[in-house]
């Protein structure tokens, strides 16, 4: 089965399951609104939904770009500075395992509800898979090719460009499929705790006002964003690694 048919089947299955659940579960519309009601909310509140979506996307993309910059710097730096990986690993492990609730509380106390604490959370969510995969890919480079490049007086840049980076690229692209989609989730979680805008804030409003239709509408938008991020990563990965398939 092709990917397109699989995704189409998934969408149809979700719609059918949702309609059956609305009809046969016996749950009130407040708890389980119908797809029609959710569609009406998306249209009636389209300005607020669009504003929240753009805010979430801005936070996710900016945090994701910063996470990539930090991960690339540490991974590539560790290739040429031997002690850098040993020094940074304990910090990475500690930061990765800090509970988001505790971290959000600390950030609220120290920085308030500005953009910076939201970016910090997105960076921490995305950073680890990028760095781990990059390190793995760089270490998987063929040592024989590296020795031959050195024998031929290849520079550090040439060794990195022709041996190390092609080895790390598939690992790096695989990390994007996880990290890019997670950046959307991280931005929404950050907005839940730290912001009065974005899809996270819309979800909080829906809960406080007992608006299940608004919650489902915001959830549907976030799912579409995450799916779009995943699809972009898959398409980009196939394009950049077509030389491997050839």
C-alpha positions as CSV (number, residue, x, y, z in Angstrom):
1,X,0.0,0.0,0.0
2,X,1.3,3.4,-0.9
3,X,1.8,6.2,1.6
4,X,-0.9,8.3,0.1
5,X,-3.5,5.5,0.3
6,X,-2.4,4.7,3.9
7,X,-2.9,8.3,5.0
8,X,-6.2,8.6,3.2
9,X,-7.4,5.4,4.9
10,X,-6.3,6.8,8.2
11,X,-8.3,10.0,7.7
12,X,-11.4,8.1,6.6
13,X,-11.0,5.8,9.6
14,X,-10.7,8.7,12.0
15,X,-13.9,10.3,10.6
16,X,-15.9,7.1,10.7
17,X,-14.8,6.3,14.3
18,X,-15.6,9.8,15.4
19,X,-19.1,9.8,13.9
20,X,-19.8,6.3,15.4
21,X,-18.5,7.5,18.8
22,X,-20.8,10.5,18.7
23,X,-23.8,8.4,17.8
24,X,-23.3,5.4,20.0
25,X,-21.3,6.5,23.0
26,X,-24.1,8.4,24.6
27,X,-21.7,11.2,25.7
28,X,-23.1,14.7,25.7
29,X,-22.0,17.2,23.0
30,X,-20.1,19.1,25.7
31,X,-17.8,16.1,26.1
32,X,-17.8,14.7,22.6
33,X,-19.0,17.3,20.0
34,X,-19.8,16.2,16.4
35,X,-17.4,16.9,13.5
36,X,-20.0,19.4,12.2
37,X,-20.0,21.3,15.5
38,X,-16.2,21.4,15.5
39,X,-16.2,22.7,11.9
40,X,-18.6,25.4,12.9
41,X,-16.3,26.5,15.6
42,X,-13.3,26.6,13.2
43,X,-15.3,28.8,10.9
44,X,-17.0,31.1,13.5
45,X,-13.8,31.6,15.5
46,X,-11.4,31.5,12.5
47,X,-9.7,34.8,13.4
48,X,-8.8,33.6,16.9
49,X,-7.8,30.2,15.6
50,X,-5.6,31.7,12.9
51,X,-4.0,34.1,15.3
52,X,-3.3,31.2,17.8
53,X,-2.0,29.0,15.0
54,X,0.4,31.6,13.8
55,X,1.6,32.3,17.3
56,X,2.2,28.6,17.9
57,X,4.0,28.2,14.6
58,X,6.3,31.1,15.3
59,X,7.3,29.8,18.7
60,X,7.8,26.2,17.3
61,X,9.8,27.3,14.3
62,X,12.0,29.7,16.1
63,X,12.7,27.3,19.0
64,X,13.3,24.5,16.4
65,X,15.8,26.6,14.6
66,X,17.7,27.4,17.8
67,X,17.7,23.7,18.8
68,X,19.2,22.8,15.4
69,X,21.9,25.5,15.8
70,X,22.9,24.3,19.2
71,X,22.8,20.6,18.3
72,X,24.9,21.1,15.1
73,X,27.4,23.2,17.0
74,X,27.9,20.7,19.8
75,X,27.9,17.6,17.5
76,X,30.4,19.1,15.0
77,X,32.5,20.7,17.7
78,X,32.8,17.3,19.4
79,X,34.4,15.9,16.3
80,X,37.3,18.3,16.6
81,X,37.4,19.1,20.3
82,X,37.7,15.8,22.1
83,X,36.7,17.0,25.6
84,X,33.5,18.8,24.4
85,X,31.3,15.7,24.2
86,X,32.4,14.4,27.7
87,X,31.8,17.9,29.1
88,X,28.4,18.5,27.5
89,X,26.8,15.0,28.0
90,X,26.0,15.4,31.7
91,X,24.3,18.7,31.1
92,X,22.3,17.3,28.2
93,X,21.1,14.4,30.3
94,X,20.1,16.6,33.2
95,X,18.3,19.1,31.0
96,X,16.5,16.3,29.2
97,X,15.1,14.8,32.4
98,X,13.8,17.9,34.1
99,X,10.0,17.6,34.4
100,X,8.3,20.2,32.3
101,X,5.9,21.2,35.1
102,X,8.8,22.1,37.4
103,X,10.7,23.8,34.5
104,X,7.6,25.8,33.5
105,X,7.1,26.9,37.2
106,X,10.7,28.1,37.4
107,X,10.5,30.0,34.1
108,X,7.3,31.7,35.1
109,X,8.9,32.9,38.4
110,X,12.1,34.1,36.7
111,X,11.0,35.3,33.3
112,X,7.2,35.8,33.4
113,X,5.1,35.1,30.3
114,X,7.4,36.4,27.6
115,X,8.6,34.6,24.5
116,X,11.9,33.5,25.9
117,X,10.7,30.8,28.4
118,X,8.5,29.3,25.6
119,X,11.5,29.1,23.4
120,X,13.5,27.5,26.1
121,X,11.0,24.7,26.4
122,X,10.8,24.1,22.7
123,X,14.6,24.0,22.4
124,X,14.8,21.5,25.2
125,X,12.1,19.3,23.7
126,X,13.7,19.2,20.2
127,X,17.4,19.4,21.2
128,X,18.1,15.9,22.4
129,X,17.0,13.7,19.4
130,X,18.9,16.1,17.0
131,X,22.1,15.9,19.0
132,X,21.9,12.2,19.7
133,X,21.4,11.3,16.0
134,X,24.0,13.7,14.8
135,X,26.6,12.2,17.1
136,X,25.7,8.7,16.0
137,X,25.9,9.6,12.4
138,X,29.2,11.3,12.7
139,X,30.7,8.4,14.6
140,X,29.4,6.0,11.9
141,X,31.6,7.5,9.2
142,X,33.8,5.1,7.4
143,X,37.3,5.3,9.1
144,X,39.0,3.9,6.0
145,X,37.7,6.8,3.9
146,X,38.8,9.3,6.5
147,X,42.3,7.8,6.5
148,X,42.4,7.8,2.8
149,X,41.4,11.5,2.7
150,X,44.2,12.3,5.2
151,X,46.6,10.3,3.0
152,X,45.6,12.5,0.1
153,X,46.2,15.7,2.2
154,X,42.4,16.3,2.5
155,X,41.6,19.3,4.7
156,X,39.3,19.1,7.7
157,X,36.6,20.8,5.7
158,X,37.0,18.3,2.8
159,X,36.9,15.4,5.2
160,X,33.8,16.8,6.8
161,X,32.1,17.6,3.5
162,X,32.8,14.4,1.7
163,X,32.9,11.8,4.5
164,X,31.5,12.9,7.8
165,X,28.4,14.9,6.7
166,X,27.2,12.3,4.1
167,X,27.4,9.7,6.9
168,X,25.5,11.9,9.4
169,X,22.8,13.2,7.0
170,X,20.5,10.2,7.1
171,X,20.6,10.2,10.9
172,X,20.1,13.9,11.0
173,X,17.0,13.7,8.7
174,X,15.6,10.9,10.8
175,X,15.9,13.1,13.9
176,X,13.9,15.8,12.2
177,X,10.9,13.5,11.8
178,X,10.8,13.3,15.6
179,X,12.1,16.8,16.6
180,X,10.1,18.9,14.1
181,X,6.8,17.3,15.0
182,X,7.6,17.5,18.7
183,X,8.4,21.2,18.3
184,X,4.6,21.8,17.7
185,X,3.7,19.9,20.8
186,X,6.4,21.6,22.9
187,X,5.1,25.1,21.8
188,X,1.6,24.2,22.8
189,X,2.7,22.8,26.1
190,X,4.7,26.0,26.7
191,X,1.8,28.2,25.8
192,X,-0.4,26.1,28.1
193,X,1.8,27.2,31.1
194,X,3.5,30.4,30.0
195,X,1.3,32.4,27.5
196,X,-2.0,34.1,26.9
197,X,-1.8,33.4,23.2
198,X,-1.5,30.4,20.8
199,X,-3.2,27.1,20.6
200,X,-2.1,26.2,24.1
201,X,-4.0,29.2,25.5
202,X,-7.1,28.3,23.4
203,X,-7.0,24.8,25.0
204,X,-6.9,26.4,28.4
205,X,-9.8,28.7,27.6
206,X,-11.8,25.7,26.3
207,X,-11.2,23.8,29.6
208,X,-12.1,26.7,31.9
209,X,-15.3,27.5,29.8
210,X,-16.3,23.9,29.4
211,X,-16.1,24.3,25.6
212,X,-15.4,20.8,24.3
213,X,-15.9,22.0,20.7
214,X,-13.2,24.6,21.0
215,X,-10.8,22.0,22.6
216,X,-11.4,19.6,19.7
217,X,-11.0,22.4,17.1
218,X,-7.6,23.4,18.6
219,X,-6.6,19.8,18.9
220,X,-7.5,19.2,15.2
221,X,-5.4,22.2,14.1
222,X,-2.4,21.0,16.2
223,X,-2.7,17.5,14.7
224,X,-2.7,19.0,11.2
225,X,0.4,21.1,12.0
226,X,2.3,18.1,13.4
227,X,1.3,15.9,10.4
228,X,2.4,18.7,8.0
229,X,5.7,18.9,9.8
230,X,6.2,15.2,9.5
231,X,5.3,15.2,5.8
232,X,7.8,18.0,5.1
233,X,10.6,16.1,6.9
234,X,9.8,12.9,4.9
235,X,9.7,14.7,1.6
236,X,12.9,16.6,2.3
237,X,14.7,13.5,3.5
238,X,13.8,11.6,0.3
239,X,15.0,14.4,-1.8
240,X,18.3,14.9,0.0
241,X,19.2,11.2,0.3
242,X,18.1,10.1,-3.2
243,X,21.8,9.5,-4.0
244,X,21.8,6.7,-1.5
245,X,18.9,4.9,-3.1
246,X,20.6,5.3,-6.5
